[in-house]
Amino acid sequence: MVCQSPGVFFWKIEPFQEILEAKDPNRLVSGSFYIKLPGYRLQICLKPDPKSCTQRNLSVYLRILKGEYDAILPWPFRKTVKVSFIDQLYDAEDREDITISLSPANDKYCQKPIGKTDYHSYPFQTLLPLEKFQSRRYVVDDVLFLRVDISE
């Protein structure tokens, strides 16, 4: 399930534990979203390492998709995207979200998507150890929440 408000995108992922327990987990892909209008059309992808790995990580990717405002946007895409895994602790003041920044590493992958493919594949990536999600209340009732915003 996805929720979008001006400037922020939320993604509710469930059943998260079932996804992690799969022998060869599939990539999870959010719906496409715009953070601001007119803006870039984006998508978040998560890929847990297979259960057979000793040190399991969660790969976090950003896709730049073809969007309806591409003609008036500056290219290459040079925004920093912040992805936060929300701590679901009851007391909001004591929450410690895990926030990562995905920044362009190579202009080659940040150009305007054109041609047959409708996106640039994974120009930004980071790895998070899965054990980090057990340290607090990031997964509650088999649900993980993500928040995505873009820095100007």
C-alpha positions as CSV (number, residue, x, y, z in Angstrom):
1,M,0.0,0.0,0.0
2,V,1.3,3.5,-0.8
3,C,0.3,6.9,0.4
4,Q,1.5,10.2,-1.0
5,S,1.2,13.7,0.3
6,P,3.0,16.8,-1.0
7,G,6.7,16.4,-0.5
8,V,6.6,12.9,1.0
9,F,5.9,9.4,-0.1
10,F,4.9,6.6,2.3
11,W,5.1,2.8,1.6
12,K,3.6,0.2,3.8
13,I,5.2,-3.2,3.2
14,E,3.5,-6.4,4.4
15,P,4.0,-9.3,5.1
16,F,7.6,-8.3,5.6
17,Q,8.8,-11.4,7.6
18,E,7.3,-13.7,5.0
19,I,9.3,-11.9,2.3
20,L,12.5,-12.3,4.4
21,E,11.9,-16.0,5.1
22,A,11.7,-16.9,1.4
23,K,14.6,-19.0,0.2
24,D,15.2,-16.6,-2.6
25,P,13.3,-13.5,-1.8
26,N,11.9,-11.5,-4.7
27,R,12.6,-7.8,-5.2
28,L,9.9,-5.5,-3.7
29,V,8.9,-2.6,-5.9
30,S,6.9,0.3,-4.7
31,G,4.3,2.0,-6.9
32,S,5.6,4.9,-8.9
33,F,5.4,8.4,-7.3
34,Y,6.1,12.0,-7.7
35,I,7.5,13.8,-4.6
36,K,6.6,17.3,-5.8
37,L,4.8,18.5,-8.9
38,P,6.0,19.1,-11.5
39,G,8.6,16.5,-10.5
40,Y,10.5,13.4,-11.3
41,R,8.6,10.1,-11.4
42,L,10.4,7.6,-9.1
43,Q,10.2,4.1,-7.6
44,I,11.8,2.4,-4.6
45,C,13.0,-1.2,-4.8
46,L,14.1,-3.4,-2.0
47,K,15.9,-6.7,-2.3
48,P,16.7,-8.9,0.7
49,D,19.7,-11.2,0.4
50,P,18.8,-14.9,0.1
51,K,18.3,-16.7,3.4
52,S,21.4,-18.8,2.7
53,C,23.7,-15.8,3.1
54,T,25.7,-15.5,6.3
55,Q,25.5,-11.7,6.6
56,R,22.1,-10.8,5.2
57,N,21.5,-7.3,3.9
58,L,18.6,-5.3,2.4
59,S,19.5,-3.5,-0.8
60,V,17.7,-0.3,-1.3
61,Y,17.5,1.1,-4.9
62,L,15.9,4.1,-6.6
63,R,14.6,4.0,-10.1
64,I,14.0,7.1,-12.3
65,L,11.0,6.4,-14.5
66,K,9.6,8.2,-17.5
67,G,7.2,10.9,-16.2
68,E,4.8,13.4,-17.6
69,Y,6.9,16.4,-16.6
70,D,10.3,15.2,-18.0
71,A,10.3,17.8,-20.8
72,I,10.4,20.7,-18.3
73,L,12.7,19.2,-15.6
74,P,16.5,19.7,-15.4
75,W,18.6,16.7,-16.4
76,P,20.6,14.8,-15.2
77,F,18.7,14.1,-12.0
78,R,20.9,15.4,-9.2
79,K,18.6,15.3,-6.2
80,T,19.4,13.5,-2.9
81,V,16.6,11.1,-2.0
82,K,16.1,10.3,1.7
83,V,14.6,6.9,2.6
84,S,13.5,6.4,6.2
85,F,12.5,3.1,7.7
86,I,10.1,4.2,10.4
87,D,10.6,3.1,14.0
88,Q,7.1,2.2,15.2
89,L,7.8,2.7,18.9
90,Y,4.7,3.9,20.8
91,D,6.3,7.1,22.0
92,A,7.0,9.1,18.9
93,E,9.6,11.3,20.7
94,D,11.8,8.2,21.4
95,R,11.7,6.8,17.8
96,E,14.9,6.3,16.0
97,D,14.2,6.0,12.3
98,I,16.9,4.5,10.0
99,T,17.5,7.1,7.4
100,I,19.7,6.7,4.3
101,S,20.5,9.1,1.6
102,L,20.6,8.0,-2.0
103,S,22.7,10.4,-4.1
104,P,23.6,10.3,-7.8
105,A,26.9,8.5,-8.2
106,N,27.1,8.7,-12.0
107,D,25.4,11.1,-14.4
108,K,25.2,8.3,-17.0
109,Y,22.3,6.7,-15.0
110,C,20.6,9.9,-14.1
111,Q,19.7,11.1,-17.6
112,K,16.1,11.5,-18.8
113,P,14.7,8.0,-19.6
114,I,14.1,7.7,-23.3
115,G,13.6,4.9,-25.8
116,K,12.1,1.5,-25.2
117,T,12.8,1.3,-21.5
118,D,10.7,3.5,-19.3
119,Y,13.2,3.8,-16.5
120,H,16.9,4.0,-15.7
121,S,17.8,1.0,-13.7
122,Y,19.1,1.5,-10.2
123,P,21.3,4.5,-10.3
124,F,21.4,4.7,-6.5
125,Q,21.9,1.8,-4.1
126,T,22.8,1.2,-0.5
127,L,22.9,-1.9,1.7
128,L,21.5,-2.2,5.2
129,P,22.2,-5.2,7.5
130,L,18.9,-7.0,8.2
131,E,19.9,-7.4,11.9
132,K,19.4,-3.6,12.2
133,F,15.7,-4.1,11.8
134,Q,15.5,-6.3,14.9
135,S,17.1,-3.7,17.2
136,R,14.0,-1.6,17.6
137,R,10.3,-1.7,16.4
138,Y,10.8,-1.2,12.7
139,V,8.7,-4.3,11.9
140,V,5.5,-4.5,13.9
141,D,2.7,-7.0,13.2
142,D,4.7,-8.0,10.1
143,V,4.5,-4.4,8.7
144,L,7.4,-2.2,7.7
145,F,6.9,1.5,6.8
146,L,9.1,3.6,4.6
147,R,9.1,7.4,4.1
148,V,10.7,9.0,1.1
149,D,11.5,12.7,0.6
150,I,13.8,14.6,-1.7
151,S,16.3,17.2,-0.7
152,E,16.5,20.3,-2.8
